[in-house]
């Protein structure tokens, strides 16, 4: 049991080093390569939009690749090799093409990992939050270390640090093991799923509603992900302090992950998503007022709810609504919908930020409010389906 949980924790740690560099600092690298705000928004949104078609198809290939653990390794290595092509390329079109190829393989890594983690949780091996919090810790390391390092270096070094984290993740994928069953034998989770079964799963109303709710709340981070660091830099906040601001949000998120079991029991999975939407309305409305560094220190703590509560809610909701053999497909479906909506919000963030600056965050507050409404609908549908269990996917 400990072997499974420890190695998955290590993998989460490596994976989120990538995001800890990519999210706050890749826009700075793109700006250094001469891309406009609109072009930066397109490149940042591209991985999210790629999920729409390709991530579900890649998830259906998990069984053919040998199972969840083997699929994670294949996808991680192919993504790491592809991202190396960013070194020699220049110009918006060339950079965009490389990003599209790299994300074709990289996008399925996390949903398949979530399916493997929740298979272990189903077998009583560990708390999801306690495995996942190591990813949040490494995200902080990347934020702080990357910020202070890159504040003293040329923006071009961002790319080389990013490539290193990709390969570290690929190496960590080779260490993953299968979750043990009740007898302690490492047993691969079931992954055989027909296309028909996948389609039926994606038509299940409570699952659609809860995925929509989480996706809307997640999409409310669009302006922040694309222009948060850029806006802070324009306001005179250095990269080192920007990294610290990102880290504060993740520290708060870790606190929530550490108490994930009682949090899910207290609020329910869908309740956590609704809570995340409420926090999003508060956070992004305040961001639109340009609160200054001191205000940002306080508001960043709300990341525990706008992202942390949303994420805990959706992984547990999917585990409750989808059978084990459908877990990877259901997680991929979530990533697809989330990528489509977040990608659209990020694309919209370019012209919004160019026209209104910090005022663009008001549109994000609207998305968070819509997520609250969808969460309420999901709760009603789930309760209704609980009274009609024959309508649920088997």
N, C-alpha and C positions, 0 to 999 in steps of 0.2 A: 504493500500500500504506500509506504513512504517513498519507495523508489519511483513509483508512478507520479506522485504528487511533486516530489523534488525535481524531477527532470522536466515536468511540464512547467513548473515555476521558473526553472532556468530558461526554458524556451520563451516563455512570456517576457522574461527580462531582456533577452536578446532582441526579440521582435520589436519591443517598444523603444529600444534604443534607436531603431530606424525612425519611428514616428517622432521621437523626441528631437531629432535633428531635422527631419523633413518638414514638419508642420510649421515651426517658427522660423526656420532659416532658409528653406528652399526658395521662398519668394525673394529673399535678399540676394541669393545666387542668381535667380532669374533676372532680377533688376540689374545686377552687375553685368549680365550678358546682353543688356540693352533692350529687354522686353518692356513693352508699355504695360500700364495697369490692366487693360483689357486682355492683353496677351497672357499676363501672369495669371489672371483669373481663369482663362481657358486651360492653361497647363495644369493649374491646381485642381480644376474640376474634372480633367480628363480621366484620372483613375476612378473617380466616382461614377462617371458616365459609362465607363467600360464595364462596370458591374451589370448593367442592364441586360445585356445579352449573354456575355461570356461566363460570368461567375456561376449561374445555374448550370450551364453546360459542363463547366469544369467540375462542379460538384457531383454531377452524375457520372463522371469518369472515375470517381474515387474507388469503386469496386474493381474496375479494370486495372487500376494502378496498384492494387494489392491491399487496400484498406486505408483507413484514416491516417495512420502513422506514416505509411509509405508515400501517400499523396502529399502530405505536408512537406516531406523531404524533396520530392520532385519539384513541386511548385516553388519552394524556397530557393533551390539551386538555380533553376532556370531564370527566376526573377533577378537573382544576384548577378548572374552572367550578363543578362540583358542590360542592366543599369550601367554597366561599365562602358557601354557605347556612348554615354553622355560626355565622356572626356573629350573626344575629338570634335564633336559637332558644335555648330554655331547657327544662330538664326532661329526664329520662332518655329517655322515649319519642321526643321530637322529635329529640334529639341522635342517638339510635340510628338513626332513619329516614334522616337526612342521611348518616350514616356509611355506611349500607348502599348508598345511591345512589352516593355518591362512589367506594366501593370496587368497585362493579360495573364501572366503567371503569378504575380504577387497577390492580386486581389483574392484568390481563393484560400490563401494561407490561413487567414484569421478565422473565417467561418468554419473551416474544417477543424481547426484547432479548438474552437469553441465546442464543436460536436464531440470531439475526443474528451475534452474537460468535463462536459456535462454527462458523458457516459460514465466517467469515474464518480461524479457526484451521485448519479442514480444508484451506483453500487455502494454508496456510503463511504467512499474512500477519503474524501476531503471536502472542505467548503470551497465552492467556486471562488468566492471573494478572496480567500487566503492564498490561493494559487495565483489569481489574477493581479493581486496587489503588487507582486514582484515586477510585473510589467509597469505599473505606475511608478514604482521606485526607480526603475531604470530610466523611465521617461524624465524624471526629475534630474537624474545624473546627466542625461543628454542635454536637457535644458540649461542647467547651470554650467556644466563643463563646456558644452558647445558654445554657450553665450560668452563666457569669459575668454575662451580660447580664440574664438572667431572675432571678438572685439579687438584683438591684437594682431590679427592676420588678414590677409587679402580675402575677399568674399569667395574667391575661387576655391579656397581650401574647404569650403562647406561640402563641395561635391566629393572630395576624397574621404572626408570623415563619413559621409553618407554611404559611400561604397563599402567602407570597412564594416559598418554596422550591418549591411546586407549580408556580407559573407559570414559574419559572426552568427547571424541568425540561421543561415544555411548549415553551419557546423552544429549548432545546437539542435537542429532538426534530426540529426543522425543519432542523437542520444535518447530520443523519445522511446517509450515502451508502451505496451498495451495495458489497459487497466485490468487488475486481477479480479476474478470472480469470487464467490463466497468461499471457495476452497483454496483461494490464494494462487490460482493458476492464471497467468496472463492470457486473457482471452480477447481477441479483437471484437469490437462492437459490430453488430450486424450493419451491413451497408448495402445489401441487395435491395434495389428499389427500381421498379419499372417506370417508364415514362408516364404511363397511365396513372400510377399511384402518385407520382410527383404532381401531376396536373390536378388530381383530386385534392391533394393536400393544399395546393395553392388556391383552391376555390373555397376553402373552409372559412366561413365568415368571421368567427372570433379571431383566427390567426391573422387574416387580412387586416382586421381593425386594429389589433394590437401592434402589428408591424407598422401600419400607417401612423399610429400615434407616436411610437418611438422614433420613426423616421422624421416626422415633422419636428419633434423636439431636437433631434440630432442636427437637422438642417438649419436650425436657428443659430448654429455656430458658424455659418457660412462666411459672413463678413469677418468674424474674428479669426478664422483659420487663414483666410486669404490676405487680410490687411491689418490684423492686430499688431504684429510686430512692425510693419511698415508705418502705421499711424503713430505708434509710440516713438519710433525713431524720428519721425518728422516733428514730434512734439518735444524732442530733446532728450528722450529716454534712451540711454545707450543699450547695446546688445546684451551686456552683462546684466543690467537691471531688468531688461525684457525677459531674459532667461529666468531670472528670479521670480518675476510675475507669473510666468507659465508654471514654474515649480510650485508656487503657493497653491494654485488651483489643484495640482495633482496631489499635494500633501493632504489637502482636505478630502480628495477623492479616496486616498488610501485609508483614511480614518473610517470612511463609510464601508469600504471593502472589508476591513478588518472585522466589522460587526455585521457582515452580510446576512448571516443566518437569522439573527433576531430582527434585522431590518425587514427582510422578506416576510417573516412571520407577522410582524407588527403592521406593515402597510399593505401586504400582498404584492405580487409581481406587478399587476396593472396599476395598483395604487402608487407604487414607486414611480411609474412613468408619468402619472398625472402630477405627482409632486414635482417631478423634474420640469414639467411644462410651466407650473406656477413659478418656480425659481427662475426659469428662462425669461418670463415676462418681466420680472423684477430686475434681473441682471442686465438684459439688453436695453431696457428703458433707461437704466442708470448710465450705461455705457454711452448712450446717445447724448448725454449731457456733458461729455468730456470731463469726468470728475477729477482728473489730475492723479498724480502718482499715489497719494495717500488714499484717495477713494478707490483706486484700482486694487490696492492691497486688500481692502475689505471685500470688494466685489468678486475678486478672483476666487475667494473661498466658496462662492456659490457654485463653482465648477463641480464640487462634490455632489450637487443635486442635478444641475443641468446635464452633466454627462454621467457621473457615477451612478446616480439613482436610475437614470434612463437605461444605462447599460445592464445593471443588475436586474432591472425589471424585465427587459426583453429576453435575456438569456434564460431566465427562470420561466417566463411565460411560454417561450417556445418549448422548453423542456416539459411543461405541463400539458401543452396542446398537441404536440407531435410525438408519435412513437419513436423508439430508439433508431430503427432502421431508416427513418425519415429525417433524423436530426441534421445531417449534413445538408440535405436539400432544403430543409426549413431555414437553417441558418443562412444558406446561400440566397434563398428567396428574400430574407430580411436584408441582407447586404445589397441585393439588387435594388429593392425598393428604396432603401436608405441612400444608396449611391445615386439613384435617379433624382431624388428630391434634394439631397445635399448638393449634387452637381448643379442642378438648376439654380439653387439658392446662391451657390458660389459664382456661377456665371453672371447672375443678376447683381452680385456684389460689386463687380467691376464698374459698370456705369453708375450704380448707386453711390459707391464711394467717391467716384470721380466728381459726381454732381453735388453730393451732400456731406462728404466727409463722415464724421462720427454720426451724423443723422441717419446714415444707412442702417444703424442698429435698430431703429424703430421697426423696420420691416421684419427683422429677426424676432422682435418681441411678438409680432403678429403671428409668425410661424409657431412660436412656443404656445401661444394661446390656442391655435388650431390643434396642436398636439394634445392639449388638455381635453378638448371636446372629443377628439377621436378616442382618447383613453376612456372617457366615460361611456362612449358607445361600445367599446370593446368589453368593458365590464358587464354591461347589460347583455350583450350577445353571449358572453361566456356563461353567465348565470342561466340564461335561457337554454343553451345547449347542454348544460349540466342536467337539466330536467329531461333532455332527449338524447341520451348517450349513444343511441344507434346512429345519429347523424354525424358523430365524430369520426375522424379517420382512424382506422384500426392499426 
